[in-house]
Amino acid sequence: MTDAAPGRNGWQRFWNKGGWWRSLLLVVAYYVLYQVGTLLFGPLFAGTDDPALKVLCGTALPIALGGVILVAFGWSAGWLRELFARQPIRGKGWMWIAVAVVLLFNVLHFAAVDYAEAGAGVVVAWLVAGLFIGFAEEVLTRGFVVNLMRKGGYREIVVAVVSSALFALLHSGNVLTGQSVFATAIQLVYTFGFGLCMYLTLRVSGNLIWPVLLHASTDPSIFLFTLYPAEGTVASLANLGNPAVILTGLVLLIFIRGRVEKSTSPELGTPIAA
């Protein structure tokens, strides 16, 4: 009989079986390790008034550690090659709408930042942090979670919903840092819609690198605009970004179709219908 979850060892065979609960397990484990990293790097900026240093030590370094952990996990599971391989299921032209909406508002956010007030150090710090955030969060959710869900044989609409829901779940812990329950709830709705847009970016671009880069430009643009907004029409348009992304993700979700066959090899499988 052919092994349905091949691998060189028990660890690889366990993860190659895929499924939603393994996806949840991986996300929870990552979140716990990320929080440990936050505690480790916290003392580095304790007492400092330098906003750039706070971004680098409080945001960039912990998420960079998370990225290293994810790469180590990918290596141990034997998934690093397939992670950035061509997607096993093709996208449709309408999926570019998700890419266009996110990119448009990223540009508007960057255009509506008061760079004189922010300062070069803060801008560079957020751009660096954005690269780490984009890499870690996309590798985890649009990389590993999507991979696990497809290995479990789920339809692509389920893959999209679960990967986006787990991405949103990562941000629920912000309520523990003093963020209000209402603000956290709004953030969860936004991150779910944004997650759907990133899933569609993965599908239509055919490679994980593109949602990584698009995500890497999103967080810096939003945080810089929120902290150092300029006045004017562009800023007013940029304020529409969150509802536009949420609406785009939820509407386009309706049209997601397809399934990736469960495979008897470590590869992702064979597409049925896009």
QUIRA-V382557 format. One record per backbone hydrogen bond with DSSP energy under -0.5 kcal/mol. NH is the residue of the N-H (numbers start at 1). CO is the residue of the C=O. E is the energy in kcal/mol with one decimal. If there is no record, write none. Layout:
NH:CO:E
NH:CO:E
//
This chain:
13:9:-2.3
14:10:-2.4
15:11:-1.8
16:12:-2.4
17:13:-0.7
17:14:-0.8
18:15:-1.4
19:148:-2.0
23:19:-1.5
24:20:-2.4
25:21:-2.4
26:22:-2.4
27:23:-2.2
28:24:-2.6
29:25:-2.3
30:26:-2.4
31:27:-2.5
32:28:-2.3
33:29:-2.2
34:30:-2.7
35:31:-2.2
36:32:-1.8
37:33:-2.0
38:34:-2.1
39:35:-2.0
40:36:-2.0
41:37:-2.3
42:38:-1.4
43:39:-0.6
44:41:-1.3
45:41:-0.5
45:42:-1.5
46:42:-0.6
48:45:-1.7
51:49:-0.8
54:50:-1.9
55:51:-1.9
56:52:-2.4
57:53:-2.9
58:54:-2.4
59:55:-1.8
60:55:-2.5
61:56:-2.7
63:59:-1.6
64:60:-2.2
65:61:-2.3
66:62:-1.9
67:63:-2.0
68:64:-2.0
69:65:-2.3
70:66:-2.1
71:67:-2.2
72:68:-2.3
73:69:-2.3
74:70:-2.9
75:71:-2.4
76:72:-2.3
77:73:-2.3
78:74:-0.7
78:75:-0.6
79:74:-2.8
80:74:-0.8
83:79:-2.2
84:80:-0.9
85:82:-1.0
87:206:-2.4
91:203:-0.6
95:92:-1.6
96:93:-1.7
97:94:-1.7
98:95:-1.0
99:95:-1.0
100:96:-2.8
101:97:-2.5
102:98:-2.0
103:99:-2.6
104:100:-2.6
105:101:-2.0
106:102:-1.9
107:103:-2.3
108:104:-2.2
109:105:-2.5
110:106:-2.5
111:107:-2.3
112:108:-1.1
112:109:-0.6
113:110:-1.2
114:228:-3.5
115:113:-1.3
118:114:-2.1
119:115:-2.6
123:119:-1.9
124:120:-2.7
125:121:-2.3
126:122:-2.4
127:123:-2.1
128:124:-2.4
129:125:-2.4
130:126:-2.5
131:127:-1.6
132:128:-1.7
133:129:-2.8
134:130:-3.0
135:131:-2.2
136:132:-2.7
137:133:-2.5
138:134:-1.5
139:135:-2.5
140:136:-2.1
141:137:-2.2
142:138:-1.1
143:138:-1.3
144:139:-3.0
145:140:-2.3
146:141:-1.1
147:143:-2.1
148:144:-3.0
149:145:-2.7
150:146:-2.4
151:147:-2.4
152:148:-1.3
153:150:-1.6
154:149:-1.8
156:258:-3.1
158:155:-0.8
159:155:-2.1
160:156:-2.7
161:157:-2.0
162:158:-2.9
163:159:-2.3
164:160:-1.8
165:161:-2.6
166:162:-2.6
167:163:-1.5
168:164:-2.3
169:165:-2.4
170:166:-1.4
171:168:-1.6
172:169:-1.5
174:171:-1.4
175:172:-1.6
176:173:-1.7
177:174:-1.2
178:175:-0.9
179:174:-1.6
184:180:-2.3
185:181:-2.4
186:182:-2.3
187:183:-2.1
188:184:-2.3
189:185:-1.9
190:186:-2.3
191:187:-3.1
192:188:-1.9
193:189:-2.1
194:190:-3.2
195:191:-2.4
196:192:-1.9
197:193:-1.8
198:194:-2.2
199:195:-2.2
200:196:-2.3
201:197:-1.9
202:198:-2.3
203:199:-2.3
204:200:-2.8
205:201:-2.2
206:202:-1.7
210:207:-1.3
211:207:-0.6
212:208:-1.7
213:209:-2.2
214:210:-2.5
215:211:-2.5
216:212:-2.1
217:213:-1.1
218:214:-0.7
218:215:-0.9
219:215:-1.4
220:216:-0.5
221:217:-1.0
222:218:-2.4
223:219:-2.8
224:220:-2.5
225:221:-1.7
226:222:-2.6
227:223:-2.5
228:224:-2.6
230:112:-2.7
236:232:-1.6
237:233:-2.2
238:234:-2.5
239:235:-1.5
240:237:-1.6
241:238:-1.9
244:240:-2.0
245:241:-2.5
246:242:-2.4
247:243:-2.6
248:244:-2.4
249:245:-2.5
250:246:-2.3
251:247:-2.5
252:248:-2.4
253:249:-1.4
254:250:-0.6
254:251:-1.1
255:252:-1.4
256:253:-1.5
257:274:-0.5
260:154:-0.7
261:259:-0.6
261:270:-2.9
271:88:-0.6
272:259:-2.2
//
